[in-house]
Amino acid sequence: MAWFLARKLEMTRIVKGDKFIPVTLLEIPVMKVVWFKTTEKDGYEALIIGILWKKAEWNLKEGKTTLSKNDFSDIREFPVSESDKEKFKVGEEISLDILDWVEKINLFSKSKWKWFTWAMKKHNFHGWPGGHGSKFHRALGSIGNRKPTKVHKGKKMHGHHGDIVVHIKKVPLELVNKDIRVIGVRGAVPGARSSLVNIIF
């Protein structure tokens, strides 16, 4: 099992055979192994990965040998087993070569935040008649019973919309461009542009 961090770019389409395939382009930034968490010290096994700022990338190319916490724009940790941990070393850059054998990936990211929305928009309700005589068009309707006189848990009502972690499993990997560090996955990916996407395969 392996992990990647990516930034969402945009949606486009590619041609395969005689078909157009919709894909979401994800940019794979330069990532370094920052540290490991161990069972003896922390109680669990994890791999800590950091994304370098562009300025830090140039400093490494110019000959800088050490990195600090300020050189990373994002630092995330992923669970890892003992066998997988031996494949990585602290300070090592994660290569895109491990994507050569990958056909499908799992990914998760935060969906777009749509603020506080009413039930019609949040839950995609059909609504009531549109005629003028109805006087009841986009309202929620009854939210309870006569007995028991309460609102049941889980009732679909208005409230916070979006900004939740959405998991998508077995997404086909359609495109890998190692030169510009961009991959393309089939279909839509939750989240806004430039948001971080966690990739597991």
Secondary structure, DSSP 8 states (H G I E B T S, - for coil): --EEEEEEEEEEEEEETTEEEEEEEEE---EEEEEEE-HHHHSS-EEEEEEE-HHHHHHHHHT-----GGGEEEEEEEE--HHHHTT--TT-B--GGGGTT--EEEEEEE--EEEEE-HHHHHT---S--STTT--SS-----S-SSS-S--TT---SEEEE-SEEEEEEEEEEEEETTTTEEEEES--SS-TT-EEEEE-
